[in-house]
Amino acid sequence: MKVLVLGASGFIGKSIVLKAPEHIELTGTYFKNEITIGNGHFEHLNYLDEEHDWNQIIESYSCIIVAARANAESGIERDVVSHRSQTAFAKMIKAVRESRLKPFIVALNGSLTYGNRGEELVRTDDEINPTGFAKSYSIAEKPFRDYLTQDNEIAIIRAPWVLGPGSWFSQVYLGANKIPIIGKGKQWMAVVSVDD
């Protein structure tokens, strides 16, 4: 089985690479931080590059794991990069639709970290890790949600949301007494609540 891991040098991608079974033929991509761990072949790839030929990139894979996410400092920059991500992932999915192998897609979103922090980012050396902002993530993730609702071969996985004092989660979800389920319940969300 040939697997492509977009974002293999990131928080989640690195864990996937380290735990991949040896019989998997794995190719991992990185943007800033070159990766040389685990069993696999690693290549530099900026998935936001508009010149990519996604048909060529994905043509030989039976599974694509998307663990890549672009980050930015401010809310405006996050929205801009999220829209660029949305465009890139839409092009990738178009290539998957056109491919002979029709690879299974696993789209992973990392922890969304909330609390009473306003616009302050949670840094990698902070107690709660990594940085996360739901609005931007949902913009970038839209092509995957659309693909899922059309009964295609995809799994959307969200690592735990870590919620602290001041989080909007209790107001939006628990206050309404409803949890939104998209795609016939194929999307999962785990929640970790912390008091301080």
N, CA, C and O of each residue as an XYZ file, in Angstrom:
784
protein
N       0.841     -1.182      0.000
C       0.000      0.000      0.000
C       0.881      1.239      0.000
O       1.804      1.351      0.806
N       0.595      2.170     -0.907
C       1.356      3.413     -0.985
C       0.547      4.529     -0.342
O      -0.604      4.772     -0.702
N       1.178      5.210      0.627
C       0.503      6.244      1.398
C       1.275      7.548      1.299
O       2.495      7.577      1.458
N       0.544      8.633      1.032
C       1.121      9.970      1.021
C       0.655     10.694      2.275
O      -0.546     10.780      2.531
N       1.596     11.215      3.063
C       1.269     11.987      4.260
C       1.664     13.433      4.011
O       2.849     13.767      3.998
N       0.668     14.291      3.814
C       0.933     15.720      3.668
C       1.103     16.305      5.067
O       0.219     16.166      5.912
N       2.233     16.955      5.310
C       2.491     17.522      6.633
C       3.131     16.528      7.575
O       2.796     16.482      8.759
N       4.051     15.732      7.060
C       4.674     14.673      7.865
C       5.582     15.205      8.962
O       5.919     14.461      9.884
N       5.987     16.462      8.894
C       6.879     17.001      9.920
C       6.120     17.713     11.035
O       6.733     18.203     11.983
N       4.812     17.774     10.933
C       4.018     18.472     11.938
C       3.724     17.632     13.159
O       4.154     16.483     13.264
N       2.986     18.220     14.075
C       2.660     17.587     15.354
C       1.975     16.233     15.166
O       2.375     15.244     15.781
N       0.956     16.187     14.328
C       0.227     14.939     14.084
C       0.932     14.089     13.037
O       1.064     12.877     13.209
N       1.388     14.715     11.949
C       2.030     13.976     10.864
C       3.229     13.160     11.320
O       3.421     12.027     10.880
N       4.031     13.735     12.200
C       5.213     13.035     12.708
C       4.809     11.774     13.481
O       5.459     10.735     13.365
N       3.737     11.873     14.266
C       3.256     10.704     15.009
C       2.790      9.602     14.063
O       3.027      8.420     14.312
N       2.127      9.997     12.977
C       1.661      9.015     11.987
C       2.853      8.311     11.352
O       2.868      7.087     11.227
N       3.850      9.094     10.951
C       5.041      8.527     10.311
C       5.735      7.541     11.238
O       6.139      6.463     10.803
N       5.880      7.899     12.517
C       6.586      7.038     13.467
C       5.834      5.748     13.755
O       6.447      4.740     14.108
N       4.509      5.768     13.610
C       3.705      4.582     13.923
C       3.272      3.800     12.688
O       2.555      2.807     12.817
N       3.683      4.218     11.510
C       3.265      3.535     10.276
C       3.846      2.127     10.228
O       5.030      1.947     10.515
N       3.042      1.120      9.871
C       3.555     -0.247      9.739
C       4.648     -0.323      8.670
O       4.639      0.441      7.705
N       5.570     -1.236      8.851
C       6.710     -1.327      7.940
C       6.316     -1.741      6.529
O       7.029     -1.421      5.577
N       5.190     -2.452      6.369
C       4.798     -2.902      5.029
C       4.172     -1.791      4.191
O       3.886     -1.996      3.011
N       3.956     -0.612      4.787
C       3.409      0.537      4.062
C       4.543      1.252      3.338
O       5.594      1.502      3.929
N       4.341      1.581      2.074
C       5.298      2.392      1.327
C       4.878      3.848      1.512
O       3.941      4.320      0.868
N       5.578      4.549      2.395
C       5.145      5.867      2.837
C       5.999      6.970      2.236
O       7.227      6.892      2.217
N       5.314      8.009      1.741
C       5.976      9.241      1.328
C       5.412     10.354      2.191
O       4.198     10.539      2.271
N       6.297     11.088      2.830
C       5.861     12.199      3.663
C       6.335     13.515      3.080
O       7.399     13.584      2.465
N       5.547     14.553      3.273
C       5.947     15.875      2.802
C       6.199     16.795      3.986
O       5.631     16.614      5.063
N       7.055     17.782      3.772
C       7.340     18.793      4.778
C       7.480     20.125      4.063
O       7.761     20.170      2.865
N       7.282     21.207      4.801
C       7.457     22.532      4.211
C       8.691     23.217      4.788
O       9.638     23.499      4.053
N       8.695     23.492      6.103
C       9.828     24.176      6.721
C      10.817     23.211      7.355
O      12.027     23.359      7.183
N      10.316     22.235      8.078
C      11.176     21.368      8.879
C      11.390     20.026      8.194
O      10.503     19.172      8.185
N      12.572     19.851      7.623
C      12.873     18.587      6.951
C      12.753     17.444      7.953
O      13.100     17.587      9.126
N      12.262     16.321      7.475
C      12.028     15.169      8.348
C      12.825     13.972      7.824
O      12.882     13.719      6.620
N      13.436     13.247      8.756
C      14.241     12.080      8.370
C      13.972     10.893      9.279
O      14.754      9.942      9.293
N      12.888     10.927     10.033
C      12.608      9.860     10.988
C      11.713      8.800     10.376
O      11.077      9.034      9.349
N      11.664      7.637     11.003
C      10.731      6.593     10.595
C      11.071      5.984      9.251
O      12.066      6.331      8.613
N      10.209      5.063      8.841
C      10.382      4.406      7.553
C       9.626      5.191      6.497
O       8.407      5.344      6.580
N      10.337      5.677      5.523
C       9.647      6.410      4.471
C      10.585      7.282      3.674
O      11.770      7.426      3.977
N      10.004      7.852      2.648
C      10.699      8.778      1.769
C      10.074     10.148      2.006
O       8.851     10.254      2.099
N      10.888     11.196      2.107
C      10.362     12.505      2.453
C      10.754     13.533      1.411
O      11.888     13.563      0.933
N       9.781     14.383      1.067
C       9.979     15.388      0.024
C       9.464     16.738      0.492
O       8.496     16.828      1.246
N      10.137     17.793      0.025
C       9.667     19.151      0.304
C       8.440     19.429     -0.561
O       8.447     19.147     -1.760
N       7.381     19.983      0.048
C       6.169     20.336     -0.699
C       5.447     21.458      0.026
O       5.117     21.340      1.205
N       5.210     22.529     -0.678
C       4.351     23.597     -0.168
C       2.987     23.378     -0.811
O       2.788     23.737     -1.972
N       2.054     22.798     -0.080
C       0.775     22.448     -0.682
C      -0.025     23.673     -1.125
O      -0.992     23.541     -1.875
N       0.370     24.864     -0.666
C      -0.304     26.091     -1.075
C       0.159     26.611     -2.432
O      -0.437     27.540     -2.977
N       1.209     26.022     -2.976
C       1.729     26.446     -4.272
C       0.671     26.202     -5.352
O       0.273     25.062     -5.594
N       0.228     27.261     -5.986
C      -0.850     27.164     -6.972
C      -0.429     26.480     -8.260
O      -1.280     26.124     -9.076
N       0.863     26.291     -8.458
C       1.371     25.683     -9.697
C       1.420     24.155     -9.640
O       1.759     23.515    -10.635
N       1.089     23.563     -8.495
C       1.184     22.105     -8.374
C       0.268     21.387     -9.351
O      -0.860     21.811     -9.600
N       0.777     20.292     -9.899
C      -0.049     19.379    -10.686
C      -0.466     18.258     -9.742
O       0.244     17.264     -9.595
N      -1.623     18.424     -9.104
C      -2.083     17.455     -8.116
C      -2.306     16.079     -8.722
O      -2.140     15.069     -8.038
N      -2.679     16.023     -9.993
C      -2.855     14.715    -10.643
C      -1.558     13.928    -10.601
O      -1.564     12.726    -10.332
N      -0.457     14.595    -10.864
C       0.850     13.937    -10.839
C       1.268     13.588     -9.411
O       1.838     12.524     -9.172
N       0.987     14.475     -8.472
C       1.406     14.255     -7.080
C       0.722     13.025     -6.486
O       1.376     12.238     -5.802
N      -0.575     12.840     -6.729
C      -1.332     11.782     -6.037
C      -1.518     10.512     -6.864
O      -2.100      9.547     -6.367
N      -1.045     10.481     -8.108
C      -1.405      9.422     -9.041
C      -1.075      8.000     -8.583
O      -1.784      7.072     -8.971
N      -0.053      7.793     -7.791
C       0.342      6.418     -7.456
C      -0.067      5.977     -6.049
O       0.314      4.891     -5.612
N      -0.832      6.800     -5.338
C      -1.155      6.487     -3.949
C      -2.554      5.899     -3.798
O      -3.490      6.277     -4.502
N      -2.663      4.967     -2.861
C      -3.982      4.398     -2.549
C      -4.588      5.051     -1.315
O      -5.762      4.837     -1.014
N      -3.797      5.848     -0.597
C      -4.294      6.569      0.570
C      -3.533      7.887      0.703
O      -2.312      7.930      0.548
N      -4.272      8.958      0.991
C      -3.660     10.259      1.249
C      -4.087     10.689      2.643
O      -5.278     10.786      2.937
N      -3.103     10.946      3.498
C      -3.379     11.442      4.846
C      -2.992     12.912      4.868
O      -1.831     13.263      4.655
N      -3.973     13.765      5.127
C      -3.734     15.203      5.136
C      -3.601     15.661      6.583
O      -4.589     15.793      7.305
N      -2.352     15.900      6.987
C      -2.074     16.395      8.333
C      -1.418     17.767      8.255
O      -0.895     18.268      9.250
N      -1.448     18.371      7.077
C      -0.818     19.671      6.856
C      -1.798     20.791      7.147
O      -2.984     20.706      6.825
N      -1.282     21.829      7.756
C      -2.098     23.012      7.981
C      -1.192     24.228      8.004
O      -0.186     24.251      8.713
N      -1.552     25.236      7.226
C      -0.780     26.483      7.214
C      -1.218     27.356      8.380
O      -2.401     27.391      8.719
N      -0.290     28.047      8.984
C      -0.586     28.914     10.122
C      -0.263     30.363      9.788
O       0.495     30.642      8.859
N      -0.838     31.271     10.546
C      -0.552     32.692     10.400
C      -0.738     33.358     11.765
O      -1.364     32.793     12.663
N      -0.201     34.534     11.905
C      -0.198     35.207     13.209
C      -1.515     35.896     13.551
O      -2.020     35.738     14.662
N      -2.078     36.658     12.616
C      -3.273     37.444     12.941
C      -4.526     36.783     12.377
O      -4.439     35.876     11.548
N      -5.683     37.239     12.826
C      -6.945     36.717     12.332
C      -7.111     36.929     10.843
O      -7.579     36.030     10.145
N      -6.743     38.086     10.341
C      -6.866     38.376      8.906
C      -5.941     37.462      8.111
O      -6.353     36.887      7.103
N      -4.687     37.325      8.561
C      -3.739     36.438      7.872
C      -4.210     34.993      7.911
O      -4.048     34.262      6.933
N      -4.797     34.568      9.043
C      -5.295     33.190      9.155
C      -6.401     32.927      8.138
O      -6.433     31.873      7.504
N      -7.306     33.893      7.988
C      -8.381     33.712      7.020
C      -7.845     33.642      5.594
O      -8.317     32.837      4.790
N      -6.861     34.482      5.278
C      -6.273     34.472      3.938
C      -5.630     33.122      3.647
O      -5.880     32.527      2.599
N      -4.800     32.636      4.571
C      -4.118     31.364      4.345
C      -5.113     30.198      4.359
O      -4.894     29.191      3.686
N      -6.194     30.329      5.115
C      -7.212     29.282      5.135
C      -7.945     29.198      3.802
O      -8.266     28.103      3.340
N      -8.211     30.345      3.181
C      -8.834     30.336      1.856
C      -7.877     29.754      0.808
O      -8.305     29.044     -0.102
N      -6.584     30.058      0.941
C      -5.591     29.452      0.038
C      -5.543     27.938      0.243
O      -5.423     27.181     -0.720
N      -5.638     27.501      1.497
C      -5.670     26.062      1.785
C      -6.911     25.422      1.177
O      -6.844     24.335      0.603
N      -8.040     26.104      1.306
C      -9.285     25.585      0.740
C      -9.136     25.366     -0.765
O      -9.565     24.338     -1.290
N      -8.531     26.327     -1.455
C      -8.306     26.207     -2.904
C      -7.388     25.029     -3.213
O      -7.662     24.247     -4.124
N      -6.301     24.903     -2.456
C      -5.351     23.808     -2.684
C      -6.011     22.453     -2.453
O      -5.843     21.542     -3.263
N      -6.767     22.305     -1.349
C      -7.409     21.023     -1.057
C      -8.503     20.711     -2.069
O      -8.723     19.544     -2.393
N      -9.189     21.724     -2.573
C     -10.204     21.500     -3.618
C      -9.545     20.959     -4.884
O     -10.086     20.065     -5.535
N      -8.371     21.502     -5.234
C      -7.634     21.006     -6.409
C      -7.168     19.570     -6.179
O      -7.227     18.741     -7.087
N      -6.704     19.279     -4.959
C      -6.267     17.919     -4.650
C      -7.439     16.932     -4.784
O      -7.285     15.856     -5.362
N      -8.598     17.303     -4.249
C      -9.765     16.427     -4.316
C     -10.221     16.242     -5.761
O     -10.647     15.152     -6.143
N     -10.135     17.297     -6.560
C     -10.464     17.168     -7.989
C      -9.555     16.128     -8.642
O     -10.013     15.309     -9.439
N      -8.262     16.164     -8.300
C      -7.321     15.183     -8.832
C      -7.654     13.770     -8.350
O      -7.522     12.809     -9.107
N      -8.083     13.642     -7.101
C      -8.487     12.333     -6.568
C      -9.676     11.798     -7.354
O      -9.708     10.618     -7.704
N     -10.657     12.659     -7.635
C     -11.835     12.242     -8.407
C     -11.443     11.740     -9.803
O     -12.048     10.808    -10.332
N     -10.421     12.377    -10.388
C     -10.002     12.042    -11.747
C      -9.003     10.889    -11.800
O      -8.710     10.374    -12.879
N      -8.481     10.483    -10.650
C      -7.414      9.471    -10.642
C      -7.949      8.069    -10.879
O      -9.113      7.768    -10.613
N      -7.077      7.235    -11.381
C      -7.416      5.837    -11.634
C      -7.600      5.077    -10.333
O      -8.498      4.242    -10.232
N      -6.763      5.350     -9.328
C      -6.792      4.598     -8.067
C      -7.850      5.090     -7.081
O      -8.235      4.344     -6.181
N      -8.324      6.314     -7.227
C      -9.287      6.907     -6.289
C      -8.847      6.699     -4.837
O      -9.519      5.993     -4.086
N      -7.731      7.305     -4.437
C      -7.207      7.066     -3.088
C      -8.185      7.470     -1.986
O      -8.939      8.434     -2.118
N      -8.149      6.706     -0.901
C      -8.919      7.031      0.291
C      -8.242      8.223      0.956
O      -7.017      8.252      1.077
N      -9.018      9.189      1.379
C      -8.467     10.383      2.033
C      -8.764     10.321      3.525
O      -9.886     10.029      3.940
N      -7.740     10.601      4.320
C      -7.913     10.799      5.755
C      -7.490     12.236      6.028
O      -6.318     12.583      5.877
N      -8.445     13.073      6.429
C      -8.156     14.472      6.727
C      -8.139     14.648      8.241
O      -9.140     14.405      8.914
N      -6.995     15.072      8.768
C      -6.838     15.241     10.213
C      -6.722     16.703     10.564
O      -5.929     17.434      9.969
N      -7.507     17.127     11.525
C      -7.334     18.452     12.101
C      -6.813     18.273     13.506
O      -7.322     17.454     14.271
N      -5.803     19.038     13.841
C      -5.208     18.930     15.161
C      -6.063     19.571     16.228
O      -7.161     20.058     15.957
N      -5.556     19.568     17.427
C      -6.290     20.104     18.568
C      -6.644     21.569     18.355
O      -5.814     22.374     17.934
N      -7.875     21.888     18.652
C      -8.300     23.283     18.651
C      -8.263     23.719     20.106
O      -8.983     23.158     20.932
N      -7.456     24.690     20.431
C      -7.240     25.064     21.817
C      -7.929     26.388     22.109
O      -7.659     27.399     21.461
N      -8.817     26.370     23.087
C      -9.571     27.558     23.417
C      -9.421     27.893     24.887
O      -8.886     27.103     25.665
N      -9.881     29.029     25.250
C      -9.860     29.501     26.617
C     -10.010     31.000     26.563
O     -10.257     31.558     25.493
N      -9.870     31.651     27.665
C     -10.056     33.087     27.727
C      -8.749     33.773     27.338
O      -8.090     34.371     28.188
N      -8.364     33.693     26.049
C      -7.082     34.227     25.596
C      -7.243     35.281     24.509
O      -6.251     35.867     24.077
N      -8.476     35.540     24.055
C      -8.666     36.526     22.996
C      -7.894     36.142     21.754
O      -7.983     35.004     21.293
N      -7.134     37.082     21.204
C      -6.356     36.821     19.992
C      -4.960     36.261     20.281
O      -4.194     35.989     19.357
N      -4.633     36.089     21.571
C      -3.305     35.575     21.922
C      -3.161     34.140     21.425
O      -4.017     33.294     21.686
N      -2.076     33.877     20.711
C      -1.834     32.533     20.202
C      -1.261     31.640     21.289
O      -0.537     32.105     22.170
N      -1.585     30.368     21.225
C      -0.966     29.386     22.103
C       0.280     28.887     21.384
O       0.183     28.305     20.304
N       1.414     29.106     21.958
C       2.697     28.746     21.322
C       3.049     27.290     21.583
O       2.505     26.667     22.494
N       3.955     26.753     20.786
C       4.330     25.351     20.920
C       4.992     25.042     22.252
O       4.957     23.898     22.706
N       5.599     26.045     22.891
C       6.227     25.784     24.193
C       5.291     26.113     25.358
O       5.699     26.025     26.516
N       4.050     26.488     25.069
C       3.055     26.710     26.118
C       2.561     25.377     26.663
O       2.827     24.318     26.094
N       1.837     25.448     27.776
C       1.341     24.240     28.429
C       0.351     23.473     27.549
O       0.361     22.242     27.537
N      -0.502     24.188     26.814
C      -1.454     23.550     25.913
C      -0.951     23.735     24.487
O      -0.552     24.837     24.110
N      -0.964     22.679     23.699
C      -0.298     22.656     22.408
C      -1.157     21.864     21.433
O      -1.710     20.847     21.851
N      -1.311     22.234     20.199
C      -0.747     23.376     19.478
C      -1.768     24.505     19.315
O      -2.852     24.453     19.895
N      -1.421     25.524     18.525
C      -2.297     26.649     18.247
C      -3.528     26.200     17.469
O      -3.427     25.299     16.637
N      -4.666     26.794     17.716
C      -5.830     26.426     16.921
C      -6.898     27.492     16.912
O      -7.136     28.142     17.930
N      -7.538     27.681     15.789
C      -8.624     28.640     15.647
C      -9.675     28.026     14.732
O      -9.433     27.821     13.542
N     -10.846     27.736     15.296
C     -11.865     26.956     14.596
C     -12.343     27.583     13.300
O     -12.556     26.874     12.316
N     -12.516     28.890     13.277
C     -13.043     29.527     12.061
C     -12.122     29.260     10.879
O     -12.580     28.860      9.809
N     -10.835     29.477     11.070
C      -9.875     29.260      9.987
C      -9.832     27.799      9.580
O      -9.784     27.482      8.392
N      -9.849     26.909     10.563
C      -9.799     25.484     10.255
C     -10.997     25.073      9.411
O     -10.860     24.285      8.475
N     -12.167     25.605      9.738
C     -13.365     25.198      9.011
C     -13.348     25.693      7.570
O     -13.884     25.030      6.682
N     -12.732     26.859      7.329
C     -12.599     27.360      5.959
C     -11.733     26.401      5.145
O     -12.114     26.000      4.045
N     -10.572     26.035      5.681
C      -9.643     25.159      4.971
C     -10.201     23.755      4.789
O      -9.891     23.086      3.803
N     -11.018     23.308      5.728
C     -11.537     21.939      5.722
C     -12.748     21.746      4.804
O     -13.131     20.609      4.531
N     -13.353     22.830      4.325
C     -14.596     22.742      3.571
C     -14.566     21.742      2.408
O     -15.526     20.987      2.256
N     -13.514     21.699      1.580
C     -13.524     20.715      0.485
C     -13.652     19.270      0.981
O     -14.256     18.437      0.306
N     -13.088     18.971      2.154
C     -13.183     17.618      2.701
C     -14.603     17.332      3.178
O     -15.123     16.237      2.966
N     -15.230     18.320      3.825
C     -16.620     18.126      4.267
C     -17.545     17.928      3.075
O     -18.434     17.077      3.104
N     -17.332     18.721      2.024
C     -18.151     18.576      0.814
C     -17.969     17.195      0.193
O     -18.938     16.561     -0.224
N     -16.735     16.740      0.137
C     -16.421     15.424     -0.432
C     -17.081     14.317      0.391
O     -17.589     13.338     -0.155
N     -17.063     14.489      1.708
C     -17.686     13.514      2.599
C     -19.198     13.432      2.374
O     -19.759     12.337      2.324
N     -19.851     14.574      2.242
C     -21.307     14.579      2.105
C     -21.769     14.004      0.774
O     -22.958     13.745      0.586
N     -20.830     13.804     -0.151
C     -21.161     13.189     -1.441
C     -20.843     11.698     -1.443
O     -20.706     11.089     -2.504
N     -20.725     11.105     -0.234
C     -20.498      9.666     -0.054
C     -19.221      9.165     -0.722
O     -19.212      8.078     -1.300
N     -18.161      9.933     -0.651
C     -16.869      9.511     -1.184
C     -16.046      8.833     -0.091
O     -16.409      8.860      1.085
N     -14.940      8.229     -0.495
C     -14.068      7.499      0.419
C     -13.163      8.476      1.165
O     -12.074      8.817      0.703
N     -13.635      8.915      2.322
C     -12.888      9.882      3.120
C     -13.263      9.719      4.587
O     -14.394      9.362      4.918
N     -12.299      9.986      5.458
C     -12.561     10.063      6.896
C     -12.022     11.402      7.371
O     -10.888     11.767      7.063
N     -12.835     12.128      8.119
C     -12.389     13.382      8.720
C     -12.236     13.123     10.211
O     -13.189     12.742     10.891
N     -11.035     13.333     10.700
C     -10.738     13.043     12.107
C     -10.286     14.327     12.775
O      -9.418     15.035     12.265
N     -10.875     14.617     13.903
C     -10.455     15.783     14.665
C      -9.888     15.320     15.995
O     -10.572     14.690     16.801
N      -8.632     15.647     16.202
C      -7.999     15.326     17.482
C      -8.694     16.141     18.573
O      -9.445     17.064     18.262
N      -8.456     15.815     19.849
C      -9.218     16.462     20.926
C      -9.186     17.984     20.902
O      -8.163     18.606     20.616
N     -10.330     18.554     21.209
C     -10.421     19.984     21.460
C     -10.153     20.164     22.941
O     -10.774     19.498     23.770
N      -9.245     21.050     23.280
C      -8.953     21.312     24.691
C      -9.643     22.617     25.059
O      -9.361     23.666     24.480
N     -10.539     22.543     26.016
C     -11.368     23.683     26.371
C     -11.015     24.191     27.753
O     -10.896     23.410     28.697
N     -10.849     25.481     27.874
C     -10.561     26.084     29.170
C     -11.602     27.111     29.551
O     -12.594     27.280     28.842
N     -11.391     27.806     30.669
C     -12.335     28.837     31.099
C     -12.537     29.884     29.995
O     -11.575     30.332     29.371
N     -13.776     30.260     29.769
C     -14.068     31.259     28.746
C     -14.309     30.676     27.368
O     -14.565     31.429     26.429
N     -14.236     29.364     27.213
C     -14.450     28.754     25.908
C     -15.877     28.971     25.447
O     -16.807     28.992     26.254
N     -16.044     29.132     24.137
C     -17.385     29.297     23.567
C     -18.119     27.974     23.441
O     -19.322     27.968     23.178
N     -17.431     26.852     23.620
C     -18.037     25.540     23.351
C     -19.310     25.313     24.163
O     -20.327     24.877     23.623
N     -19.251     25.606     25.453
C     -20.421     25.343     26.294
C     -21.597     26.221     25.889
O     -22.746     25.788     25.971
N     -21.327     27.444     25.454
C     -22.410     28.337     25.035
C     -23.031     27.887     23.720
O     -24.253     27.885     23.578
N     -22.197     27.506     22.760
C     -22.686     27.182     21.424
C     -23.303     25.789     21.362
O     -24.380     25.610     20.793
N     -22.626     24.805     21.945
C     -23.100     23.426     21.809
C     -23.921     22.968     23.012
O     -25.050     22.506     22.849
N     -23.370     23.092     24.205
C     -24.078     22.587     25.374
C     -25.301     23.426     25.700
O     -26.321     22.887     26.129
N     -25.215     24.735     25.503
C     -26.347     25.609     25.763
C     -27.525     25.311     24.849
O     -28.679     25.444     25.258
N     -27.241     24.910     23.615
C     -28.305     24.604     22.649
C     -28.820     23.179     22.817
O     -29.824     22.800     22.215
N     -28.130     22.397     23.636
C     -28.509     21.003     23.889
C     -28.495     20.158     22.620
O     -29.247     19.191     22.508
N     -27.630     20.526     21.651
C     -27.523     19.774     20.403
C     -26.058     19.713     19.987
O     -25.306     20.665     20.198
N     -25.662     18.607     19.404
C     -24.334     18.476     18.811
C     -24.525     18.296     17.313
O     -25.200     17.351     16.906
N     -23.961     19.157     16.477
C     -24.156     18.991     15.029
C     -23.410     17.765     14.511
O     -22.245     17.551     14.849
N     -24.085     16.961     13.691
C     -23.462     15.789     13.076
C     -23.522     15.973     11.571
O     -24.597     16.167     11.003
N     -22.366     15.912     10.928
C     -22.282     16.115      9.486
C     -21.829     14.807      8.844
O     -20.985     14.104      9.399
N     -22.376     14.482      7.695
C     -21.913     13.316      6.947
C     -22.293     12.001      7.577
O     -21.447     11.117      7.711
N     -23.543     11.847      7.967
C     -24.062     10.591      8.518
C     -23.268     10.126      9.734
O     -23.138      8.925      9.972
N     -22.743     11.064     10.496
C     -22.034     10.711     11.719
C     -20.626     10.212     11.512
O     -20.035      9.662     12.441
N     -20.055     10.385     10.311
C     -18.701      9.904     10.050
C     -17.641     10.831     10.624
O     -16.462     10.479     10.643
N     -18.034     11.996     11.088
C     -17.073     12.902     11.703
C     -17.157     12.760     13.215
O     -18.246     12.646     13.778
N     -16.013     12.767     13.860
C     -15.944     12.589     15.310
C     -15.227     13.765     15.938
O     -14.331     14.354     15.335
N     -15.623     14.101     17.147
C     -14.946     15.136     17.893
C     -14.739     14.659     19.312
O     -15.692     14.235     19.967
N     -13.517     14.720     19.799
C     -13.233     14.397     21.194
C     -12.994     15.700     21.926
O     -12.420     16.634     21.367
N     -13.428     15.768     23.166
C     -13.314     16.996     23.939
C     -12.596     16.725     25.248
O     -12.929     15.774     25.955
N     -11.615     17.552     25.574
C     -10.958     17.506     26.865
C     -11.250     18.837     27.534
O     -10.974     19.887     26.954
N     -11.793     18.821     28.722
C     -12.122     20.042     29.427
C     -11.142     20.241     30.575
O     -10.875     19.314     31.339
N     -10.609     21.452     30.693
C      -9.700     21.761     31.793
C     -10.247     22.961     32.550
O     -10.858     23.853     31.962
N     -10.023     22.976     33.858
C     -10.555     24.047     34.693
C      -9.626     25.246     34.803
O     -10.074     26.358     35.084
N      -8.334     25.027     34.584
C      -7.412     26.166     34.681
C      -6.217     25.922     33.779
O      -5.316     26.759     33.709
